[in-house]
């Protein structure tokens, strides 16, 4: 059965997507709309300006399938889950640096919020077909990879989270399995590797999302900083592939109570990303800076289980994905935040 036929199970289904206003959540919502499903996108509207949500992410509070609310609101979660066939729990304070600066906020969103969603799912286990918990490759720890060594993280590897954010994600994995252990409960855990792609928008005081950072800095004439020379590696997986893998995890019978890496299996160095960006901006300067303490050396995903369970492989390669992002940014310059433009003007 091809992917299109497998997605047919979602036609007419109601799918609650927590974190529906973020990069991944909004892409999943758009994918569900195209498949004839009935998404219920829920989330807070405080991570970006309203212009970003409506003009860049294509999500508006006025949309009939959009609900502005907090996942810690037990009554709201109960109502939305009671109406849903599937739940994709993607909401989180997903900024590693912000979680480190403000662990209380991470606990509120990623622990209390997740517990509230899980409680609602457990109450409606008789009608809910499956919950997908969105986790992160950060649960594996810092890694020791290089672009040539091919170090990989397997779902069977020891989990040694090295940040507040990673700790909360590992807790969410364990708690999903604990709460949804009844005979009628079904869940799957998806560990995303380094998600990128349009319409990703950088946040101030964050150092994640290197493709977006480099692209926006290059567009403004700012130098590209390579911490530690850019030798660290990541498994960059395009948001379109992330959305497809997540939805397949919802409808694939073999994904029941399974944990899956979602990646490409290819290690790409940060320097390679800088080089890809410079193909479009040949004048972009590179500045080498010291590698911050605790900055992951990284590794790529062992995708064996993902291939076996989902019968699927990612479609977007890193060269194509970076080009798509740069072309989108050229067409959508308003996506560059005002604070970054101000910074660029002050330095020029």
C-alpha positions in Angstrom: 0.0 0.0 0.0 1.5 3.4 -1.0 1.7 6.4 1.3 -1.3 8.1 -0.3 -3.6 5.1 0.4 -2.4 4.8 4.0 -3.2 8.5 4.6 -6.8 7.8 3.4 -7.5 6.6 7.0 -7.3 10.3 8.0 -10.0 11.5 5.6 -12.9 12.7 7.8 -11.0 12.0 11.0 -10.7 14.6 13.7 -7.1 15.2 14.8 -6.1 17.4 17.7 -2.7 19.0 17.1 -1.3 20.6 20.2 1.4 23.2 19.4 -0.5 23.7 16.1 0.9 27.2 15.7 4.5 26.2 15.5 6.6 25.1 12.6 5.9 21.4 12.9 2.3 21.7 14.2 1.3 24.2 11.5 2.7 21.9 8.8 0.8 18.9 10.2 -2.4 21.0 10.3 -2.0 22.0 6.6 -1.3 18.4 5.7 -4.4 17.3 7.5 -6.5 19.9 5.8 -5.2 18.7 2.4 -6.0 15.0 3.3 -9.6 15.8 4.1 -9.2 15.4 7.9 -10.6 17.7 10.5 -7.7 19.2 12.5 -8.1 21.0 15.8 -5.0 23.2 16.1 -4.5 24.3 19.7 -1.8 26.4 21.1 -0.7 29.7 22.6 -0.1 32.8 20.4 2.9 34.3 22.3 5.9 32.7 20.7 5.9 34.9 17.7 4.1 38.1 16.6 0.7 37.7 15.1 2.0 38.6 11.7 4.2 35.5 11.7 1.3 33.2 12.5 -1.0 34.6 9.8 1.4 35.6 7.0 4.2 33.1 7.5 2.8 30.0 9.2 -0.7 30.4 7.5 -2.5 29.9 10.8 -5.0 32.5 12.0 -7.0 32.6 15.3 -10.0 33.3 13.1 -9.8 29.9 11.3 -12.6 27.5 12.4 -10.2 24.7 13.2 -7.9 26.9 15.3 -8.2 27.1 19.1 -6.1 29.6 21.0 -5.6 28.0 24.4 -3.1 26.5 26.8 -2.4 22.7 27.1 -2.4 23.1 30.9 -6.2 24.0 30.7 -7.7 20.6 31.8 -11.2 21.5 30.7 -10.1 22.6 27.2 -8.0 19.5 26.7 -10.8 17.2 27.8 -13.2 18.9 25.4 -10.8 18.7 22.4 -9.6 15.2 23.1 -13.2 14.0 23.5 -13.9 15.2 20.0 -10.8 13.6 18.5 -9.9 10.4 16.8 -6.2 11.1 17.1 -4.0 13.4 19.2 -0.6 14.7 18.1 1.0 16.2 21.1 3.7 18.5 19.7 3.3 21.5 22.1 6.3 22.2 24.1 8.8 24.9 25.2 11.1 23.6 22.5 13.9 26.2 22.8 16.8 24.4 24.5 18.4 27.7 25.6 15.1 29.1 27.0 14.5 25.9 28.9 18.0 26.3 30.5 17.4 29.9 31.4 13.9 29.3 32.7 13.4 25.7 33.9 10.2 26.6 35.6 8.6 27.5 32.3 9.9 24.2 30.8 8.3 22.3 33.7 5.0 24.1 33.3 4.7 23.6 29.5 6.5 20.3 29.0 5.6 18.4 32.2 2.4 19.9 33.5 1.1 20.5 30.0 1.9 17.0 28.8 0.3 15.4 31.9 -2.9 17.4 31.2 -3.0 16.1 27.6 -2.3 12.5 28.8 -4.9 12.6 31.4 -7.5 13.7 28.8 -6.3 10.9 26.5 -6.7 8.3 29.2 -10.2 9.5 30.0 -11.2 9.0 26.4 -9.3 5.8 25.6 -12.4 4.1 24.4 -12.8 6.5 21.4 -9.3 7.8 20.9 -7.4 5.7 18.3 -3.9 6.8 19.1 -1.8 9.6 20.7 1.5 10.6 19.2 4.0 12.1 21.6 6.6 14.3 19.9 10.0 13.7 21.5 13.5 14.7 20.5 16.9 13.2 19.7 18.2 15.2 22.5 17.2 12.4 24.9 20.3 10.5 23.6 22.7 13.1 24.9 25.5 15.0 23.3 26.8 12.4 20.9 30.3 12.1 19.5 29.8 12.1 15.8 31.6 13.7 12.9 30.7 14.1 9.2 32.9 11.1 8.4 32.7 8.9 11.5 29.0 8.0 11.0 28.0 7.8 14.7 24.4 6.9 15.0 21.7 7.0 17.7 19.5 3.9 17.8 16.3 3.6 19.8 18.0 0.9 21.8 20.9 3.2 22.9 21.3 4.4 26.5 19.5 7.7 27.1 21.6 10.4 28.8 19.8 13.8 28.3 22.1 16.7 28.8 19.7 19.6 29.1 16.5 20.6 30.9 14.6 20.4 27.6 15.9 16.8 27.0 15.0 15.8 30.5 11.4 17.0 30.0 11.1 15.1 26.7 12.4 11.8 28.3 9.9 12.2 31.1 7.1 12.7 28.5 8.1 9.5 26.8 8.0 7.5 30.1 4.8 9.2 31.2 3.0 8.4 27.9 3.8 4.7 28.3 2.8 4.8 32.0 -0.5 6.7 31.6 -1.6 5.0 28.4 -1.0 1.4 29.5 -4.6 0.3 29.5 -6.0 -2.3 27.1 -7.7 0.3 24.9 -4.8 2.8 24.9 -2.5 3.3 21.9 0.4 5.6 21.6 3.6 6.1 19.5 6.6 8.2 20.4 8.5 10.0 17.6 12.0 11.3 18.3 12.6 14.1 15.9 16.2 14.9 14.8 17.1 18.4 13.6 14.0 19.8 12.0 14.4 22.6 9.4 12.5 24.1 6.5 10.3 26.9 5.5 8.6 28.8 7.2 11.0 28.4 10.2 11.6 31.7 12.0 14.5 32.3 14.4 13.9 33.4 18.0 16.0 36.0 19.8 18.6 34.6 22.2 18.2 31.1 20.7 20.9 29.2 18.9 18.9 26.4 17.4 17.6 26.1 13.9 21.0 26.7 12.2 19.6 26.6 8.6 17.2 29.5 9.3 19.9 31.4 11.3 22.5 31.1 8.6 20.0 31.9 5.8 18.6 35.0 7.6 22.0 36.3 8.6 23.4 35.9 5.1 20.4 37.7 3.6 21.1 40.7 5.9 24.8 40.7 5.3 25.8 39.4 8.7 28.6 36.9 9.1 28.0 33.2 9.8 29.4 32.0 13.1 30.9 28.6 13.2 31.3 27.5 16.8 34.2 25.2 17.1 34.8 25.5 13.4 31.4 24.0 12.5 32.6 20.4 12.9 29.5 19.4 14.9 27.0 17.2 13.0 23.3 17.0 12.9 20.7 14.8 11.1 18.7 17.5 9.3 15.2 16.3 8.4 12.8 18.6 6.5 9.6 19.6 8.1 7.6 18.1 5.2 9.1 14.7 6.0 8.5 15.3 9.7 4.8 15.9 9.0 4.5 12.7 6.9 6.3 10.5 9.4 4.2 11.8 12.3 0.9 11.2 10.5 2.1 7.7 9.3 2.9 6.9 13.0 -0.7 7.7 13.8 -2.3 5.4 11.2 0.2 2.5 10.9 -0.8 -0.5 13.0 2.8 -1.6 13.7 3.5 1.8 15.3 1.4 0.9 18.3 3.4 1.5 21.5 6.5 2.0 19.5 9.3 4.5 19.7 10.7 5.7 16.4 13.6 7.9 15.3 12.6 10.3 12.6 15.6 11.4 10.6 17.4 10.8 7.4 20.3 8.7 8.6 22.8 11.2 7.1 25.2 13.3 9.2 25.7 16.8 8.0 28.2 19.2 9.6 27.3 22.7 10.5 30.1 23.9 8.2 28.4 22.0 5.3 25.3 24.0 6.0 27.3 27.3 5.9 28.7 26.2 2.5 25.3 25.4 1.1 24.0 28.8 2.2 27.1 30.5 0.6 26.2 29.0 -2.7 23.3 31.4 -2.7 25.1 34.2 -0.9 28.7 33.9 -2.1 29.6 37.1 -0.2 28.7 35.8 3.2 31.6 35.8 5.6 32.4 33.0 8.0 33.8 33.6 11.4 35.1 30.7 13.5 34.3 31.0 17.2 35.0 28.7 20.2 32.5 25.8 20.7 30.3 26.6 23.7 30.5 24.1 26.6 27.9 21.4 26.2 27.3 22.1 22.6 26.5 18.6 21.2 29.0 17.0 18.8 26.0 15.2 17.5 25.2 12.0 15.5 22.6 11.0 13.0 19.6 8.7 13.3 19.7 5.0 12.9 16.5 4.8 10.8 16.2 1.0 10.6 13.2 0.8 12.8 11.5 3.8 11.1 11.9 2.1 7.7 10.6 -1.2 9.0 7.6 0.0 10.9 6.5 2.9 8.6 7.7 1.4 5.3 8.7 4.9 4.4 11.8 7.0 3.7 12.3 10.8 3.8 12.1 12.5 0.4 13.9 15.8 0.9 17.7 15.8 0.8 19.6 18.5 2.6 20.8 20.3 -0.5 17.3 20.5 -1.9 15.9 21.5 1.5 18.3 24.3 2.1 17.7 25.6 -1.4 14.0 25.6 -0.8 14.4 27.5 2.4 16.7 30.2 0.8 14.3 30.6 -2.2 11.3 30.9 0.2 13.2 33.5 2.3 13.9 35.5 -0.9 10.2 35.5 -1.7 9.2 36.1 1.9 11.6 38.7 3.3 9.1 39.8 5.9 9.8 36.5 7.7 13.0 38.0 9.0 12.2 39.3 12.5 12.4 43.0 13.1 14.8 42.5 16.0 17.3 40.8 13.7 17.0 43.5 11.1 17.7 46.1 13.9 20.7 44.2 14.9 22.0 44.1 11.3 21.4 47.8 10.9 23.3 48.6 14.0 26.4 46.6 12.9 26.5 48.1 9.4 
